[in-house]
């Protein structure tokens, strides 16, 4: 592990030496990638939304067997068993609980009572203000350059509005891949950066090598934001499958969607009643329409096909725009070391401009 180069409110809060976060990507952020990030001095985050409760517990145990460094778990705040999963984090002494949606105030309080850092992801300044008032310790913002359901506002505009609105540590995500980006984020006032695609494209990532090579072959114009997968805006690599989805009517997508829903039910082990309860919670939390809810099971099954099984003809590949400027597959240790060294050098260079 590289010695600490940069100290920020986030590194102090979480207890990691480097202000670099590996975000929780479904089917990608498993024990190997999370522990590789943690052992390199960053914060690795397990993605639990695609795991059953038992799989999540086993993954936490495996990470703890691979590293003695802090790590986090990303949770769905609207999941039917969110409370049980939070208790799992408490029982295993996980350091950070991150959320794709804002958790309820009582859930934040419960986690904080057990010294777990609560870090929701938000997409607007008003949401940051809300979760900060509820007791969140930090927030992660992701601009439109990222690969998630983040909206179109770029990081360079979203970040300063959030920084002006709250006084808790802010992690900037969306468009980051090197030390120059980290230096820029710190100059804005952020306490660190989060990266998804950059960590997906490391040797510690379990994504099949052939799929990684496909990512590396793409340019800046080779991603597209589509709503045809699960009804919500999602940035994907441009593939033949995504192109066909963009051109297919809702009626023609209905049959494949139902098959994927059945597949998701089988793989998750959830009952129909649990699926319906989850769906109602998702509809309430995210304001999805019935049409969007019908597509909701597409994402986990199609991402699994592409990112786990390597079948790009049946699966989609989530990606940030930075895929167009990434051309190698370092280890997590190599990646984080060069990012923090470059960031420190860039900040020193910038300071030379002061008179």
Secondary structure, DSSP 8 states (H G I E B T S, - for coil): --------HHHHHHT-SS-EEE---TTTS-HHHHHHHHHTTSEEEEE-TTS-HHHHHHHHHHHHHH-SS--EEEE-TTSTTHHHHHHHHHHHT-SEEEESS---HHHHHHHHHTT-EEEEEESSHHHHHHHHHTT-SEEEEE-TTSSSS--S--HHHHHHHHHHH--SEEEEESS--SHHHHHHHHHHT-SEEEESHHHHTSTT--S-HHHHHHHHT--TT-EEEESTTTSS-EEEE--HHHHHHHHS-HHHHHHHHHHHHHHHHHHHT--HHHHHHHHHHHHHHH---HHHHHHHHHHHHHHHHHHTS--TTT---B--GGGGG------HHHHHHHHHHHHHHHHHHHHTT--
